[in-house]
């Protein structure tokens, strides 16, 4: 499977260290470790963090042919963890990944790669430049599958960015803790009940074939719009939690890997659950 992820490459800065991250990077790295071909389409600066970021792409096996270098600082996000190890993010603005340009090299590269899956999320749409580039991509190139992550950060999303996800995705991932924003933004009427919410999403937005719905300590659910069946995971294994940063990215990548390889949805759910359990027991979002 070939996947291109369009979005942020960002350093998660903790009080004691900086760790490479960003949902698209995490997603690509997990796919690469699972044996898939994953390209990251993002941007860095020619600064120390930018150079280190590109080294991390190589270390994790993520392809960098679609990366850009510009004059804005490499992305950073200040992270603090509460007593339950749940992260709070302060995402710095006007960084390199906010300024991904719609160059011929990027567009021609995407056409040449012919990815099986194109990934994007809400955060990359916060700036006019990268949002315009995303629009150009979606308007001019057709992809067999579009995986979209409703990945909400304070002051980094709006109704338009949510709608772009909902109207473009064939596979949509959303967490229960973020689901309430959809009715609040006026893009959905249903609440967050697992038995109602995913089916209502696919009814309202018929391009969505699968809804991957993560439920925190209650596991996850995947709704198959074609069959109308909601598949639920078992209760997650009780593992020591160091950090939940990147667990959702791991889950999404592992589920996609299994599903696109021909696994049944229940088997893909089990694969994703087992893999994400490894992530929450580490501080690193990609501890491999």
Secondary structure, DSSP 8 states (H G I E B T S, - for coil): -EEEEES--EEEE-SS-EEEE-HHHHHHHHHHHTT-EEEEE-EEESSHHHHHHHHHHHHHT-B-TT-EEESS--EEEEEEE-TT--EEEEE-SS-GGGG----HHHHHHHHHH--SEEEEESGGGSSHHHHHHHHHHHHH---SEEEEE----TTS--HHHHHHHHHH-SEEEEEHHHHHHHHHTTS----S-TTTHHHHHHHHSTT--EEEEE-GGG-EEEEETTTTEEEE---------S--TTHHHHHHHHHHHHHHTT--HHHHHHHHHHHHHHHHTSSSSS--
